[in-house]
Amino acid sequence: MSDEGLSADRFREAAEQIENEVGKVIVGQRELVRHTLVTLLAGGNALLEGVPGLGKTMLVRTLSEAIDCAFARIQFTPDLMPADIVGTNLIVEDDSGRRVFQFEPGPIFASLVLADEINRATPKTQSAMLEAMQERSVTVAKVTRKLPEPFFVLATQNPLEMEGTYPLPEAQLDRFFFKVDVPFPAVDELVEIANRTTAASMPRAEKVADGDTIVSMQQLARSVPIAAHVTEYAARIVTATHPDDASALPVTRQFIRYGSSPRGMQSMILAGKIFALLDGRYNVAFDDIRQAAQPALRHRIILNFDAQAEGVEPDTVIAEILQAVSVEAV
Amino acid sequence: MRLRDAALLAQRSFWLAVLAAGLVQVVGRFTPLANLWLWTWLPFGAWLLLCLGWALFAPASAMQVARQVDGEQALKERLSTALALETSPRYGQTAESEALVQLQQADALAAARELTPHKTFTFHWQRRPLIAAGMLLVAFVLMAFLPNPMDRLVQERAAVQAELQAQSRRIEALAEELQQEETLTPEERAALTRQLEELARQLQENPGDREEALADIARLEAGLRERINPDLDRQAAALESLAAQLQALAQAQTNEQSENSSLDQALQQLAEQLDEMDSAEQQAAAQSLADLAAQAAQAGEPTLAQALSAMAQSALSGDALSASQAAQQAAQAMDQAQQSVSAQEALSQALDQLERSRQQVAQAGQGQQVAQNPSSGQNGSQGQSGSQGQNQGQNPGQSGGQGQQPGSQGQNPGSGGGTRANTLPPFQGQGQAGRPQGPGQQAAAGQLDDQVYVPFERVGPNGDQVFIPGQDTGQGDSQVREGQNPLPGADTPVLVPYQQVYGEYLQAANQIVDSGAIPPALRDYIKSYFTQLEP
């Protein structure tokens, strides 16, 4: 389905359909689904963190089915090479029998890419992946090839395995639009998961949108107007995460080592626009910014040793900052 | 909305007004504050003005209203965004974004149309600040109606201030009178007037500080007292006596009884008559003049004494011309002496006024204490106005007194029925000569004004014991001695001019007062006593 000049109503309708289709396969995890969709519609990439078996791969696969986009899964291992991700030139024989180089695209050449356990690959491999995410193109043997549109990477991290892993550096973490925590399902959700996945047939998502629709939705999302005082509110939240700022909050000074980059503000604003459209509005509200704050900032603020020693999580600090920062400028 | 917000602001801030008023009341119980209730109401007035002023004169901007309505009505920033899109520049405009802007503004307009002011901006009570204000208000009301120990001080200060204003006017009037006083030299007059006017100004500006006012008055009093001759009364009496004696001598010698002739004329006539007198008359006249010269010397008037001595010499020699010159000098000397005395009397009058002012300031504001303590052990008749029949021996200060203090406010000792036991009645003298009252002291007015008995000495000039006549009752031991009894007055003059005796006694009293032997509270009574006895 592709509409030129997508309307806001159509945007909301398509988003609801996508969520509903994904919801047929994924039990619960409404916030996970919503945040993943928002990241897709914002043109960003998401980092999921959760224990194995929570449906992260299933989510991306189902999403790709719902929007009829190519899906690829890359399992990151320590021996994975960059060429394994972006592709490489192979020597093949053409019809005349001559040996020529032919580019074999890597799994990254898909619309939806699942980078599973990205923290298991070496930094070299990680950077190849992240560079492609950032540039939306791949350069192999001096030839640059554009990645398809829409392009969405959902990277995962396993919080259990720290041995033999290469945690993403902070600068690389900053490139992810959202970081979404995948909680363990509740009992009733587990029961539903069991019912769905151990039956003779498993539910499947129907196609409700396509790549062009997603691209149109991305363009429409960026067009949502935002008032200056709402933008300023987002900026003040990001400023409040910096401990060396003159007006830094006590919680910031106590627990944060480094604050969020401007990408955090951009993520909050873009996500706020999408939240507004999903809510049936045509403007960004303070609540939209607050709703986007935690997934946008939790991987962008670096806590200090005091926070680690006291077991303070980034979400706790962000919640206190949201409570302290007023919507009225001082 | 603004009025509703003002009402909310009033609720939230009312406790501040009550707290401020309570603090004023607390301060008023430790510091005497005039118009305490006015100051107490001031925080409430300021609170009301601020709330109304904020409502009427500090209107909110359209954006502020929009944001406030968005927040209160959960409009998700619809109105404020619509307003911002109208007034602020937009970045990266596309057809899609323009379409969304129009949709947003239509959405905001639809949301605004659903609002009704009376339902949207409803007034509601804020319990927590009102409860706090209520508790403070209860405490404030309880405190406000408790007796304030400072009320008495405030009233006293007000009474003192009123009295100071009255005294200031009197002192200004005195300064104006003294400006016309020609017996003072121009420099003296200017200096005294300036000092009095300065004192009047200080009293007028005094906010009710009794001690400061008394110190100001006492300072000027001390300055005046230094310029006043302590022997003024004796000197004035002596000069008056001399003048009368000279006048009498001149009239006796010239056999003229004209009462309208001046001393100068009388002396000139006497001088002219000298060469017509026989030697015995000249000698008598010379002797009288010599005696008067001695009196003048004793009174501290050497110029007059010298002139009278010269006149006596001229009278003895029968030289009318030199006697006339001497008479003229004597008359001039007498004029100067009298002028000097008049100047001193003017200073004394000013000092008397200052003393009265000081006494009245000292008494100001204490009439309420008198009214509150009616039975204080004093003679109850002292509180009555115009009381008569008081025993002079007990309370000389009350003789001829009036019931009210001149110029006092709210002080009526008669109203309280008495005075405090530990203080004497207030000074009631008017500076006028009073006549001693009491049983057994009626006397011919003319005689006592001129001559009085001097107490005799029990030991005679040779150390002999003095006997006085008495009646033999046949009881007790007695001695009978016949012969000439040295009755009092036989050897020593007993009748002397009243003025002289008065002056001597006054001088002695002043010396004792100045020596500090008399308590300060009684000094004024001593002075008023002598003032009333002044001839």
HADDOCK unambig.tbl for C-alpha pairs under 7 A between the chains (distance, minus, plus):
assign (segid A and resid 5 and name CA) (segid B and resid 96 and name CA) 6.81 0.50 0.50
assign (segid A and resid 220 and name CA) (segid B and resid 96 and name CA) 6.82 0.50 0.50
assign (segid A and resid 223 and name CA) (segid B and resid 96 and name CA) 6.33 0.50 0.50
assign (segid A and resid 223 and name CA) (segid B and resid 97 and name CA) 4.51 0.50 0.50
assign (segid A and resid 224 and name CA) (segid B and resid 97 and name CA) 6.36 0.50 0.50
assign (segid A and resid 224 and name CA) (segid B and resid 100 and name CA) 6.32 0.50 0.50
assign (segid A and resid 225 and name CA) (segid B and resid 101 and name CA) 6.39 0.50 0.50
assign (segid A and resid 226 and name CA) (segid B and resid 81 and name CA) 6.69 0.50 0.50
assign (segid A and resid 227 and name CA) (segid B and resid 81 and name CA) 4.87 0.50 0.50
assign (segid A and resid 227 and name CA) (segid B and resid 84 and name CA) 5.81 0.50 0.50
assign (segid A and resid 227 and name CA) (segid B and resid 85 and name CA) 6.91 0.50 0.50
assign (segid A and resid 282 and name CA) (segid B and resid 100 and name CA) 6.38 0.50 0.50
assign (segid A and resid 282 and name CA) (segid B and resid 103 and name CA) 6.74 0.50 0.50
assign (segid A and resid 282 and name CA) (segid B and resid 104 and name CA) 4.85 0.50 0.50
assign (segid A and resid 283 and name CA) (segid B and resid 78 and name CA) 6.64 0.50 0.50
assign (segid A and resid 283 and name CA) (segid B and resid 81 and name CA) 6.81 0.50 0.50
assign (segid A and resid 283 and name CA) (segid B and resid 104 and name CA) 6.42 0.50 0.50
assign (segid A and resid 285 and name CA) (segid B and resid 76 and name CA) 5.00 0.50 0.50
assign (segid A and resid 285 and name CA) (segid B and resid 77 and name CA) 5.35 0.50 0.50
